[in-house]
Amino acid sequence: MAESRDNGQLAGRLAAVAALGFLLAIPPLLTQFDRRDRIFGLPVLYVYLYLVWAVLIGLIAVIVSRSR
């Protein structure tokens, strides 16, 4: 029974990360970063997308490593 609850919590946390990723990638938010400005020679939108991607991967890694 405890294993089932742990799997449910893991699934819930991963679903929350997926929802966060979805919210951070919706077009109204992306338009805020679609500028001509550059950060380290890269467009702001690209930097934003790669940072979101890296944060999501980091969150997934932390969640999965704690579940073991």
PyMOL commands that set and color helices and strands:
alter all, ss='L'
color gray80, all
select helices_A, chain A and resi 2-24+27-33+44-67
alter helices_A, ss='H'
color red, helices_A
select strands_A, chain A and resi 38-39+42-43
alter strands_A, ss='S'
color yellow, strands_A
deselect
rebuild
show_as cartoon
